């Protein structure tokens, strides 16, 4: 006779805050990952708040946040520990007595810090897709068993508490199936107009309503332009709004349909490469030709 599965109860609750507007699906995903004690893999466009999510989860759960930002040269071993053989060789040449204890040359990584913490922590593994394709697989055992072995000191490191692990990806490369099976997955969809209005209001409560309305009109129009290499995201919008507020630009500047404002004012906050700027310049040129 099969025993019924135990009831899953969330051990903590994450929800939107005054400064971080999360969809209901994202709230459910975070709480499910915490309950299941699985890493939460978050994908989405750059600038949609994936990294900031880890900060908000840590604050909501009352935990310390340990951040591990991944680069193209990052190796999985660095998250556990590194053996500084160069320093030991140098100290040996100088006659330093520390050289007799190899433990003096073991540099703890971010995961070791998380495993050794006296209280549960949140670990952010940020932009995992930047690293080599084997990087995620190299962490499978450690993330599953919450332990690893230090060969130089013959030491077993076991997590005192299972951390909440949040892994972000910009989808630059496919992640291994074995790694995906061990994660709870969520894709952050780009915010719709009402959600974006809430995000803007949360960050800039004193923003004039007419300026916010016209800025959002321009922002979503830009995102709909075909051929953009890099669509502006939430972070670009917030930067742009800040500049508009500082310069005290009137909403009429954004509402204008004259050809010389096809490229919006302070567009450097929205358009991040020359290809997209040239695209808008061509649009302006074609518009001027059409008026002749």
Residue frames relative to the residue before (quaternion, step in Angstrom):
aa qw qx qy qz dx dy dz
X 1.0000 0.0000 0.0000 0.0000 0.00 0.00 0.00
X 0.3819 -0.7358 0.5142 0.2198 3.57 -0.79 1.01
X 0.3789 -0.7111 0.5471 0.2269 3.52 -0.97 0.89
X 0.5132 -0.6367 0.4598 0.3462 3.58 -0.99 0.69
X 0.5391 -0.6099 0.4672 0.3451 3.53 -1.13 0.65
X 0.5273 -0.6305 0.4512 0.3477 3.60 -1.01 0.71
X 0.5353 -0.6189 0.4672 0.3349 3.53 -1.10 0.70
X 0.2974 -0.7519 0.5646 0.1656 3.55 -0.91 0.97
X 0.0310 -0.7952 0.6053 -0.0187 3.53 -0.67 1.13
X 0.4719 -0.6746 0.4705 0.3175 3.60 -0.80 0.85
X 0.3563 -0.7434 0.5296 0.1997 3.55 -0.91 0.95
X 0.7845 0.0604 -0.0379 0.6160 3.58 1.23 -0.27
X 0.3078 -0.7612 0.5452 0.1690 3.53 -1.18 0.46
X 0.0983 -0.7615 0.6387 0.0489 3.53 -0.99 0.92
X 0.0790 0.7832 -0.6117 0.0787 3.56 -0.98 0.84
X 0.6948 -0.4401 0.3546 0.4447 3.54 -1.31 0.18
X 0.2156 -0.7538 0.6056 0.1359 3.53 -1.21 0.60
X 0.7311 -0.4075 0.2983 0.4588 3.56 -1.29 -0.09
X 0.7812 0.3264 -0.1581 0.5081 3.58 1.09 -0.70
X 0.7481 0.2918 -0.1959 0.5629 3.61 1.22 -0.18
X 0.1457 -0.8051 0.5734 0.0421 3.54 -0.44 1.27
X 0.0520 -0.8090 0.5852 -0.0213 3.56 -0.47 1.24
X 0.4796 -0.6416 0.5093 0.3145 3.56 -1.10 0.70
X 0.6472 -0.5095 0.3892 0.4124 3.54 -1.27 0.35
X 0.6283 0.5411 -0.3353 0.4472 3.60 1.02 -0.78
X 0.6598 0.4968 -0.3144 0.4679 3.59 0.97 -0.79
X 0.6201 0.5345 -0.3421 0.4612 3.59 0.99 -0.76
X 0.6594 0.5015 -0.3025 0.4714 3.57 0.94 -0.90
X 0.6498 0.5311 -0.3210 0.4390 3.59 0.93 -0.88
X 0.6602 0.5056 -0.3153 0.4572 3.59 0.88 -0.90
X 0.7048 0.4656 -0.2738 0.4599 3.57 0.81 -0.98
X 0.6220 0.5283 -0.3441 0.4644 3.59 1.10 -0.63
X 0.6547 0.5100 -0.3148 0.4607 3.58 0.94 -0.86
X 0.6408 0.5139 -0.3219 0.4708 3.58 1.01 -0.81
X 0.6717 0.5068 -0.2940 0.4534 3.57 0.93 -0.90
X 0.7228 0.4300 -0.2334 0.4881 3.57 0.95 -0.93
X 0.3130 -0.7701 0.4890 0.2643 3.57 1.30 -0.29
X 0.4615 0.6314 -0.4731 0.4056 3.51 0.91 1.05
X 0.5699 -0.5662 0.4437 0.3972 3.61 -1.12 0.47
X 0.3080 -0.7214 0.5897 0.1921 3.55 -1.09 0.75
X 0.1481 -0.7801 0.6048 0.0605 3.56 -0.61 1.17
X 0.0760 -0.8128 0.5774 -0.0164 3.56 -0.57 1.22
X 0.0440 -0.7796 0.6247 0.0042 3.55 -0.83 1.05
X 0.2690 0.7455 -0.5836 0.1768 3.54 -1.30 0.34
X 0.6916 -0.4512 0.3501 0.4421 3.53 -1.29 0.20
X 0.5605 -0.5597 0.4683 0.3915 3.60 -1.13 0.51
X 0.7863 0.3187 -0.2341 0.4747 3.56 -0.97 0.84
X 0.5705 0.6054 -0.3873 0.3975 3.60 1.21 0.21
X 0.6603 -0.5715 0.3018 0.3825 3.60 1.19 0.38
X 0.3154 0.7724 -0.5059 0.2191 3.60 1.14 0.43
X 0.6872 0.4645 -0.2860 0.4799 3.57 0.88 -0.93
X 0.6498 0.5257 -0.3147 0.4498 3.56 0.97 -0.86
X 0.5414 0.6282 -0.3982 0.3921 3.58 1.14 -0.55
X 0.6499 0.5265 -0.3259 0.4406 3.59 0.90 -0.88
X 0.6328 0.5224 -0.3287 0.4675 3.58 1.02 -0.79
X 0.6864 0.4839 -0.2872 0.4607 3.58 0.93 -0.89
X 0.6282 0.5224 -0.3408 0.4651 3.60 1.03 -0.74
X 0.6467 0.5190 -0.3229 0.4563 3.59 0.92 -0.89
X 0.6656 0.4958 -0.3058 0.4666 3.57 0.96 -0.87
X 0.6627 0.5181 -0.3068 0.4452 3.58 0.96 -0.88
X 0.7414 0.3954 -0.2202 0.4955 3.58 1.01 -0.81
X 0.4370 -0.7161 0.4476 0.3099 3.58 1.26 -0.09
X 0.5049 0.6499 -0.4105 0.3927 3.57 1.10 0.74
X 0.5411 -0.5742 0.4995 0.3577 3.53 -1.31 0.39
X 0.2818 -0.7462 0.5790 0.1692 3.56 -1.14 0.68
X 0.1056 -0.7581 0.6420 0.0445 3.55 -0.92 1.01
X 0.1610 -0.8251 0.5402 0.0386 3.57 -0.56 1.22
X 0.0451 -0.7630 0.6448 0.0039 3.53 -0.97 0.96
X 0.1139 -0.8137 0.5696 0.0225 3.56 -0.22 1.31
X 0.2930 -0.8022 0.5058 0.1213 3.55 -0.58 1.22
X 0.1415 -0.7602 0.6298 0.0735 3.54 -1.11 0.84
X 0.6934 -0.4708 0.3333 0.4317 3.56 -1.28 0.14
X 0.7167 0.4369 -0.2472 0.4842 3.59 1.16 -0.55
X 0.4713 0.7007 -0.4337 0.3143 3.60 1.26 -0.10
X 0.1816 -0.7598 0.6172 0.0934 3.54 -1.05 0.87
X 0.6137 -0.5769 0.3942 0.3677 3.56 -1.12 0.69
X 0.6022 0.5922 -0.3504 0.4048 3.57 1.03 -0.81
X 0.6132 0.5732 -0.3510 0.4149 3.59 1.08 -0.68
X 0.6200 0.5402 -0.3461 0.4516 3.58 1.14 -0.48
X 0.6695 0.4587 -0.2882 0.5082 3.57 1.21 -0.47
X 0.6904 -0.3743 0.2816 0.5514 3.56 0.58 -1.18
X 0.2029 -0.7404 0.6199 0.1621 3.53 -1.37 0.19
X 0.3158 -0.7222 0.5844 0.1928 3.55 -1.12 0.72
X 0.2470 -0.7929 0.5461 0.1098 3.57 -0.56 1.22
X 0.1085 -0.8400 0.5310 0.0269 3.56 0.30 1.28
X 0.6058 0.5739 -0.3547 0.4217 3.58 1.08 -0.69
X 0.6709 0.4880 -0.2987 0.4717 3.59 0.91 -0.91
X 0.6472 0.5164 -0.3297 0.4536 3.57 0.98 -0.75
X 0.6357 0.5171 -0.3275 0.4703 3.57 1.02 -0.78
X 0.6550 0.5125 -0.3140 0.4580 3.57 0.93 -0.85
X 0.6720 0.4895 -0.2985 0.4686 3.57 0.92 -0.92
X 0.6181 0.5423 -0.3453 0.4524 3.58 1.09 -0.67
X 0.6577 0.5062 -0.3019 0.4691 3.56 1.01 -0.79
X 0.7077 0.4395 -0.2498 0.4936 3.57 1.15 -0.65
X 0.4899 -0.6926 0.4124 0.3319 3.58 1.28 -0.06
X 0.3137 0.7571 -0.5122 0.2568 3.58 1.17 0.50
X 0.4453 -0.7179 0.4627 0.2687 3.64 -0.75 0.98
X 0.5214 0.6466 -0.4142 0.3722 3.61 1.19 -0.36
X 0.5618 0.6508 -0.3750 0.3466 3.57 1.18 -0.56
X 0.6220 0.5737 -0.3431 0.4077 3.59 1.18 -0.49
X 0.7042 0.3615 -0.2507 0.5573 3.61 1.25 -0.24
X 0.3189 -0.7869 0.4971 0.1788 3.56 -0.25 1.27
X 0.5518 0.6323 -0.3854 0.3837 3.56 1.20 -0.45
X 0.5755 0.5937 -0.3708 0.4229 3.57 1.21 -0.46
X 0.7386 0.4021 -0.2037 0.5013 3.58 1.21 -0.41
X 0.5027 0.5914 -0.4455 0.4461 3.53 1.25 0.48
X 0.1551 -0.7967 0.5818 0.0525 3.59 -0.60 1.17
X 0.3563 -0.7653 0.4976 0.1995 3.55 -0.52 1.17
X 0.3310 -0.7356 0.5610 0.1860 3.54 -1.12 0.79
X 0.7494 -0.4179 0.2796 0.4308 3.53 -1.35 0.05
X 0.6665 0.4923 -0.3174 0.4611 3.60 0.96 -0.79
X 0.6016 0.5374 -0.3568 0.4711 3.59 1.07 -0.68
X 0.6366 0.5207 -0.3292 0.4640 3.59 0.94 -0.86
X 0.6643 0.4990 -0.3042 0.4659 3.58 0.97 -0.84
X 0.6628 0.5074 -0.3057 0.4580 3.59 0.96 -0.85
X 0.7195 0.4579 -0.2459 0.4606 3.57 1.02 -0.80
X 0.4751 0.6943 -0.4388 0.3158 3.60 1.22 -0.26
X 0.4851 -0.6858 0.4685 0.2735 3.56 -1.02 0.83
X 0.7526 0.2374 -0.1587 0.5933 3.57 1.26 -0.36
X 0.6179 -0.5319 0.4008 0.4180 3.61 -1.15 0.43
X 0.1195 -0.7879 0.6028 0.0395 3.55 -1.05 0.83
X 0.4050 -0.6420 0.5779 0.2997 3.53 -1.39 0.12
X 0.1420 -0.7801 0.6059 0.0645 3.56 -0.88 0.98
X 0.1615 -0.7678 0.6153 0.0753 3.55 -0.87 1.03
X 0.0733 -0.7389 0.6690 0.0339 3.57 -0.81 1.08
X 0.1174 -0.8758 0.4681 0.0043 3.51 0.08 1.39
X 0.8543 0.0167 -0.0742 0.5141 3.56 -0.92 1.09
X 0.0025 -0.8526 0.5206 -0.0452 3.52 0.76 1.13
X 0.6404 0.5550 -0.3247 0.4201 3.60 1.12 -0.58
X 0.5133 0.6279 -0.4335 0.3930 3.61 1.23 0.02
X 0.6722 0.5247 -0.2937 0.4320 3.56 1.08 -0.73
X 0.7243 -0.3968 0.3361 0.4527 3.53 -1.37 0.00
X 0.6380 -0.5699 0.3668 0.3655 3.57 -1.13 0.66
X 0.6707 0.5000 -0.3009 0.4578 3.59 1.14 -0.56
X 0.4467 0.7264 -0.4406 0.2805 3.59 1.23 -0.29
X 0.6925 0.4634 -0.3186 0.4518 3.67 0.70 -0.90
X 0.6583 0.5155 -0.3208 0.4449 3.60 0.92 -0.83
X 0.6401 0.5480 -0.3262 0.4284 3.57 1.08 -0.70
X 0.7036 0.4327 -0.2655 0.4972 3.59 1.25 -0.25
X 0.3867 0.7652 -0.4597 0.2316 3.59 1.27 -0.10
X 0.7026 0.4814 -0.2822 0.4416 3.56 0.72 -1.08
X 0.6814 0.5000 -0.2965 0.4448 3.58 0.88 -0.95
X 0.6843 0.4707 -0.2925 0.4740 3.60 0.96 -0.82
X 0.6393 0.5188 -0.3240 0.4660 3.59 1.14 -0.57
X 0.8095 0.3103 -0.1293 0.4814 3.54 0.66 -1.17
X 0.2991 -0.7823 0.4925 0.2368 3.57 1.26 -0.27
X 0.6621 0.4128 -0.3342 0.5286 3.53 0.91 0.99
X 0.0288 0.7774 -0.6278 -0.0238 3.55 -1.27 0.32
X 0.4200 -0.7112 0.5222 0.2124 3.56 -1.29 0.42
X 0.2538 -0.7421 0.6043 0.1408 3.56 -0.97 0.95
X 0.3136 -0.8069 0.4695 0.1738 3.56 -0.19 1.29
X 0.6463 0.5529 -0.3327 0.4073 3.58 0.97 -0.79
X 0.7847 0.2827 -0.1456 0.5321 3.60 1.02 -0.78
X 0.3811 -0.7402 0.4661 0.2995 3.59 1.34 0.00
X 0.4359 0.7101 -0.4230 0.3561 3.54 1.04 0.83
X 0.2710 -0.7286 0.6073 0.1639 3.55 -1.05 0.85
X 0.1370 -0.7754 0.6129 0.0650 3.57 -0.76 1.07
X 0.0269 -0.8030 0.5936 -0.0455 3.56 -0.59 1.21
X 0.5047 -0.6674 0.4565 0.3023 3.57 -0.88 0.92
X 0.4133 -0.6901 0.5370 0.2540 3.57 -0.93 0.92
X 0.7716 0.0280 0.0068 0.6355 3.54 1.11 -0.76
X 0.4736 -0.6579 0.4975 0.3087 3.56 -1.03 0.73
X 0.3173 -0.7677 0.5200 0.1989 3.62 -0.57 1.05
X 0.4591 -0.5958 0.5659 0.3375 3.52 -1.35 0.26
X 0.1284 -0.8229 0.5529 0.0251 3.57 -0.50 1.21
X 0.0495 -0.7784 0.6258 -0.0035 3.56 -0.81 1.07
X 0.0832 -0.8019 0.5915 -0.0086 3.55 -0.69 1.14
X 0.1450 -0.8018 0.5749 0.0744 3.58 -0.78 0.98
X 0.0413 -0.7781 0.6268 0.0049 3.53 -1.23 0.62
X 0.3094 -0.7389 0.5707 0.1807 3.55 -1.08 0.81
X 0.4970 -0.6961 0.3989 0.3306 3.56 1.31 0.31
X 0.2944 0.7742 -0.5116 0.2285 3.59 1.09 0.66
X 0.7877 0.0148 -0.0307 0.6151 3.56 1.21 -0.47
X 0.5859 -0.5833 0.4312 0.3613 3.56 -1.22 0.52
X 0.3187 -0.7347 0.5687 0.1877 3.56 -1.07 0.78
X 0.6056 -0.5968 0.3780 0.3662 3.62 -1.05 0.70
X 0.5863 -0.6089 0.4124 0.3397 3.56 -1.08 0.77
X 0.6344 0.5438 -0.3361 0.4346 3.58 0.97 -0.82
X 0.6484 0.5014 -0.3065 0.4839 3.55 1.08 -0.72
X 0.6600 0.5214 -0.3111 0.4425 3.58 0.91 -0.91
X 0.6265 0.5604 -0.3420 0.4201 3.59 1.03 -0.75
X 0.7104 0.4637 -0.2566 0.4632 3.57 1.10 -0.60
X 0.6661 0.4933 -0.2919 0.4772 3.57 1.27 -0.07
X 0.3452 -0.6337 0.6293 0.2886 3.50 -1.37 0.28
X 0.2285 -0.8324 0.4996 0.0727 3.56 -0.56 1.19
X 0.0795 0.7683 -0.6348 0.0197 3.53 -1.18 0.69
X 0.2044 -0.7510 0.6170 0.1163 3.55 -0.99 0.88
X 0.2951 -0.7506 0.5670 0.1675 3.57 -0.72 1.10
X 0.2608 -0.7709 0.5638 0.1411 3.55 -0.43 1.20
X 0.5664 -0.5940 0.4311 0.3749 3.54 -1.10 0.63
X 0.5413 -0.6598 0.4067 0.3259 3.61 -0.84 0.94
X 0.4092 -0.6715 0.5541 0.2730 3.55 -1.10 0.71
X 0.7549 -0.4103 0.2562 0.4429 3.58 -1.29 0.17
X 0.6890 0.4686 -0.3208 0.4504 3.68 0.72 -0.87
X 0.6529 0.5036 -0.3224 0.4650 3.59 0.98 -0.80
X 0.6496 0.5125 -0.3219 0.4601 3.57 0.98 -0.83
X 0.6105 0.5399 -0.3537 0.4590 3.58 1.05 -0.66
X 0.6417 0.5077 -0.3198 0.4777 3.59 1.03 -0.75
X 0.6388 0.5255 -0.3258 0.4579 3.59 1.00 -0.82
X 0.6572 0.5047 -0.3048 0.4695 3.57 0.92 -0.92
X 0.6686 0.5023 -0.3028 0.4573 3.57 0.90 -0.90
X 0.6365 0.5358 -0.3304 0.4457 3.58 1.06 -0.71
X 0.7268 0.4237 -0.2391 0.4849 3.58 1.02 -0.81
X 0.8044 0.1389 -0.0463 0.5758 3.57 1.02 -0.79
X 0.0879 -0.8455 0.5248 0.0451 3.60 0.40 1.17
X 0.7019 0.4582 -0.2730 0.4722 3.61 1.16 -0.49
X 0.4113 0.7167 -0.4736 0.3048 3.60 1.23 0.12
X 0.4996 -0.6577 0.4726 0.3073 3.57 -0.90 0.94
X 0.5367 -0.6659 0.4162 0.3088 3.55 -0.89 0.94
X 0.6543 0.5107 -0.3329 0.4475 3.61 0.98 -0.75
X 0.6517 0.5004 -0.3182 0.4729 3.59 1.02 -0.75
X 0.6365 0.5212 -0.3292 0.4635 3.59 0.99 -0.81
X 0.6575 0.5212 -0.3149 0.4437 3.58 0.92 -0.90
X 0.7133 0.4479 -0.2704 0.4663 3.59 0.78 -0.98
X 0.6262 0.5342 -0.3398 0.4551 3.59 1.06 -0.72
X 0.6600 0.4889 -0.3111 0.4782 3.58 0.98 -0.78
X 0.5946 0.5516 -0.3686 0.4542 3.60 1.07 -0.64
X 0.6760 0.4838 -0.2889 0.4748 3.57 0.89 -0.98
X 0.6460 0.5510 -0.3159 0.4233 3.56 0.92 -0.96
X 0.7225 0.4232 -0.2599 0.4810 3.60 0.76 -0.97
X 0.5896 0.5477 -0.3726 0.4621 3.60 1.13 -0.50
X 0.6404 0.5187 -0.3249 0.4639 3.57 0.98 -0.82
X 0.6628 0.5176 -0.3135 0.4409 3.59 0.91 -0.87
X 0.6846 0.4889 -0.2845 0.4598 3.58 1.15 -0.55
X 0.4850 0.6644 -0.4450 0.3539 3.60 1.26 -0.15
X 0.3774 -0.7362 0.5066 0.2429 3.64 -0.65 1.01
X 0.7684 0.3843 -0.2752 0.4314 3.53 -1.09 0.73
X 0.4434 0.6887 -0.4681 0.3317 3.59 1.23 0.01
X 0.3951 -0.7167 0.5254 0.2328 3.56 -0.92 0.91
X 0.7921 0.0612 -0.0039 0.6073 3.57 1.01 -0.83
X 0.2448 -0.7757 0.5667 0.1312 3.55 -0.34 1.25
X 0.4821 -0.6485 0.4877 0.3305 3.61 -0.93 0.76
X 0.2138 -0.7824 0.5774 0.0933 3.54 -1.02 0.86
X 0.7975 -0.3280 0.2050 0.4630 3.55 -1.32 -0.10
X 0.6645 0.5119 -0.3199 0.4406 3.59 0.87 -0.90
X 0.6449 0.5067 -0.3226 0.4726 3.61 1.02 -0.76
X 0.6297 0.5338 -0.3359 0.4535 3.58 0.98 -0.78
X 0.6758 0.4948 -0.3016 0.4555 3.58 0.87 -0.93
X 0.6319 0.5152 -0.3350 0.4723 3.60 1.01 -0.74
X 0.6601 0.5204 -0.3029 0.4491 3.55 0.95 -0.94
X 0.6527 0.5134 -0.3131 0.4608 3.58 0.94 -0.88
X 0.6233 0.5414 -0.3420 0.4488 3.58 1.01 -0.76
X 0.6613 0.4963 -0.3008 0.4754 3.56 1.00 -0.85
X 0.6337 0.5284 -0.3318 0.4572 3.59 0.98 -0.79
X 0.6586 0.5029 -0.3066 0.4682 3.56 1.03 -0.79
X 0.6523 0.5184 -0.3190 0.4518 3.57 0.94 -0.89
X 0.7234 0.4220 -0.2381 0.4918 3.58 0.95 -0.89
X 0.3175 -0.7845 0.4777 0.2355 3.58 1.32 -0.12
X 0.1763 0.8047 -0.5413 0.1686 3.56 0.94 0.92
X 0.4322 -0.6900 0.5088 0.2796 3.60 -0.93 0.79
X 0.6068 -0.5767 0.4048 0.3680 3.55 -1.14 0.62
X 0.5728 0.6181 -0.3791 0.3823 3.60 1.14 -0.60
X 0.5814 0.5837 -0.3759 0.4242 3.59 1.10 -0.59
X 0.7026 0.4362 -0.2591 0.4989 3.57 1.02 -0.76
X 0.6607 0.5238 -0.3090 0.4401 3.56 1.12 -0.63
X 0.5272 0.6666 -0.4021 0.3407 3.57 1.19 -0.48
X 0.2489 -0.7659 0.5758 0.1408 3.56 -1.09 0.72
X 0.3568 0.7355 -0.5062 0.2748 3.61 1.19 0.32
X 0.6038 -0.6188 0.3631 0.3473 3.55 -1.06 0.79
X 0.6615 0.5302 -0.3412 0.4061 3.60 1.01 -0.63
X 0.6987 0.3992 -0.2948 0.5152 3.60 1.22 -0.02
X 0.2377 0.7574 -0.5619 0.2328 3.59 1.09 0.63
X 0.6851 0.3425 -0.2423 0.5955 3.54 1.10 -0.75
X 0.4048 -0.7499 0.4566 0.2557 3.62 -0.52 1.10
X 0.6004 -0.5535 0.4188 0.3973 3.60 -1.16 0.45
X 0.8299 0.1373 -0.1408 0.5222 3.56 -1.13 0.76
X 0.1772 0.8488 -0.4836 0.1199 3.56 1.12 0.72
X 0.5133 0.6620 -0.4165 0.3533 3.60 1.22 -0.29
X 0.6144 0.5334 -0.3521 0.4625 3.57 1.23 -0.33
X 0.7277 0.4230 -0.2272 0.4898 3.58 1.21 -0.53
X 0.7661 0.2974 -0.1489 0.5500 3.58 0.94 -0.92
X 0.1831 -0.8637 0.4688 0.0283 3.53 -0.44 1.27
X 0.7768 0.2144 -0.1882 0.5614 3.63 1.15 0.21
X 0.6502 -0.5687 0.3505 0.3619 3.52 -1.22 0.61
X 0.5761 0.5969 -0.3860 0.4035 3.60 1.10 -0.58
X 0.6961 0.4618 -0.2780 0.4743 3.58 0.91 -0.90
X 0.6135 0.5305 -0.3486 0.4696 3.60 1.07 -0.69
X 0.6590 0.5018 -0.3064 0.4691 3.59 0.96 -0.88
X 0.5956 0.5652 -0.3584 0.4443 3.56 1.10 -0.68
X 0.6927 0.4542 -0.2792 0.4857 3.59 0.90 -0.87
X 0.6054 0.5396 -0.3606 0.4608 3.59 1.09 -0.59
X 0.6380 0.5105 -0.3247 0.4764 3.59 1.05 -0.74
X 0.6166 0.5376 -0.3427 0.4618 3.57 1.04 -0.77
X 0.6559 0.5063 -0.3065 0.4685 3.59 0.97 -0.88
X 0.6458 0.5265 -0.3146 0.4548 3.58 1.01 -0.88
X 0.6749 0.4863 -0.2955 0.4698 3.58 0.90 -0.90
X 0.6258 0.5364 -0.3361 0.4556 3.57 1.09 -0.71
X 0.6570 0.5028 -0.3129 0.4666 3.57 0.99 -0.81
X 0.6388 0.5207 -0.3232 0.4651 3.57 1.03 -0.78
X 0.6528 0.5357 -0.3124 0.4351 3.54 1.03 -0.78
X 0.6626 0.5056 -0.3074 0.4592 3.58 1.18 -0.53
X 0.5855 0.6011 -0.3731 0.3957 3.61 1.19 -0.37
